[in-house]
Amino acid sequence: MKWFGQPWGAPLCEAAEQMGTPIGDPCLRCKVEIVAGDQGVILPLVIEDGTATLVAMHLDCLVRSVVPDEIAVAKTLIQNSNFVTSSRDSQKKIVSTATIGDAIRRLKTEAASDNDLTTVALCQLALDGEAAALDRVIEILRKRSVQ
């Protein structure tokens, strides 16, 4: 495995070879083209005929591919300008994206500058609609507002 983009503090960034960002290549997971400024990995992929090729994957996509989807039933849906979340007791909450979304993005930026990769990944999962991650990020934000 090789990596591209800015280092993110993982052992991979020290042990493996850094490659140039494969601009224009599609991400293996999300199929969105890699652009300048993206971070990620380059993986070998063996296809049906037995040949191998190298493929790129965004860092966020790599995290999502290995973090278990624990609560498929309670996924957060991001629709229009609202977060709609299903809590475990099936009550629904609608929170303005302008307030919670901006707070999560600020927390993600702060965590990235502190090399807190767990919080960065958690924020991205929350922004991508994972209900469990959203609940944990809201808990982090509440604790910070009390301090």
N, C-alpha and C positions, 0 to 999 in steps of 0.2 A: 504494500500500500504506500502511496505517495500522497502528498498534500499540496494545496495551493492557497494563495491569498495571504493575509496577515496571520502570523502565528496566534493561536488562541490559548496557549498555556498547557496544552495536553502533551504527555510524553511523546506522542507521535511526532509532534513538531520538532522534537530534539533528536529522535532516533531515525526518522525516515527522511528521505530526500524531498526537498521542496521543489515543485515544478512551477513553470509559468502557468498563469491562469488560462485554462482552455476556453477562451472566449468564443462563444457561438456553439459550443458542444451542448447537446441536451443533457440535463440531469437524468441519471438512471431512474430515479424514483418519481420525480414530479414532471419530467419532460420539458421543463422550462429551461431556456438557454442560459448558460453560464455567462455572466457579464463581468466587466471590470469591477473590482472591489469585492466580489464574492469570495467566500472561503469554502473549502471543501476538500474532498479526497479524490484520488484517482485509483480505481480498483481494477484488477484483472477480472474479466468475465469470460467464462468458457461457454460457447454457444453449441447448439445441437450437433453440428458437424465435427465438434471436437477442437475447433480452432479457438484461440484466445484473442481477446482484444482488450484494450484499456478503455474504461468508461469513467466519466466524472459524476460526482454526486455532491450537492450542496451540503455544507456542514449541518444545517438545520434538518435536511432530509435524512442524513446519516443518523442523527440523534433520534428522529421520529421512527426510523427503521429498527432501532434496537430498544427503545423505551416501550414497555408493554402498554397496550391500550386496555387499561383495567376497566374502564366504565364506558363501554360502547353505548349503553342505553342512555347515559346521562351526558352525552356530548353537548358542548356549547355550540350553538348555531349563531354565526354572525350574519345577520340579515339587515339590509337597508342601513340604518344608522344606529342599530341597537345590538347589544349582546343579549341573547335570550339563553338563560341557563336553566337546566333541570336539576334541582338538588335531589339528594337521595330520598327525601320525603315527598318528592314530586311536586313541590311548590315551584312556581315559576317566578323569576325575578327579571325585570327588564331594567338595564342600566345604560345610560347614555354612553356611547362610545367616546364622546368628547371628554368625559370625566375619567372613566376607568381605563379606556384605551390609551389615553395620553399618559396617565399615571403608570401604566404597565410599560409603555415605551420608555418613559424616563427611568424607571427602575432597571430596565434592560440595559440602557446606555450606561448607567452608573455601575451596574454589575460587570459589564464588559470592561470598563476602565479599571476595575478592581481585579480583573481576571477571575471573577466568580462565575465559572462556566455553568455550574448547576443552576444558578438563578437565571442566567441568560437563557439557557435551554428551557427552563420552566416558564419564563416570560413568553418565549416564542410559542411554546405549546398552548399557553393561555390565549395568545393572540390568534392562534390557528384554530381555536375552538374546542380545546380539550377541557371538559368541565372540571375534572379533578385538579388540573394544573391551575385553572382560573381560581378555584377555591383557595388553593395554597398561596397563590400570588396575592389575592385579596387579603389573606391573613398576614402576609409579610408587610403589605402596605399599611394595614391597621396598626401593627406593632410599631412601625416606623413613625406613624402619626402620633402615637402616644409618647414616644421618647422625646 
